[in-house]
Amino acid sequence: MRPDPMRDIAPADWTAFKRLREVALERFCERVLADVTRIASDAAKSKHERYLAIYRLIDERDAQINPIFDTLRRSTAIQQIVSFRLNDLLTAEELRQFSPELVSRVEDILEIYRRPL
């Protein structure tokens, strides 16, 4: 069976993807931990209120992280790269580390997502 050119990515792009996926994951986790720190240090709230706020935050972030990071497949890499960009987890400069063809595909998809309804 031949690879689907609309979904699969080149081996060099796959290598870059795996590396940049880790960068995006670290950024996501850094944001969550910063939010946890901010909530935990809010002395205006009781410890129980802070605990509940952190619990809700983690629950919300778990729902966000799953569709972005859970699947590590070549067939879903483009979708994940688009998600990284939509969630500001990958910079435009980092996107340029992929092949021009892949960058163009990602930018075309992003343009569709960002069009006003």
Secondary structure, 3 states (H helix, E strand, C coil): CCCCCCCCCCHHHHHHHHHHHHHHHHHHHHHHHHHHHHHHCCCCCCHHHHHHHHHHHHHHHHHHHHHHHCCCCHHHHHHHHHHHHHCCCCCHHHHCCCCHHHHHHHHHHHHHHHCCC
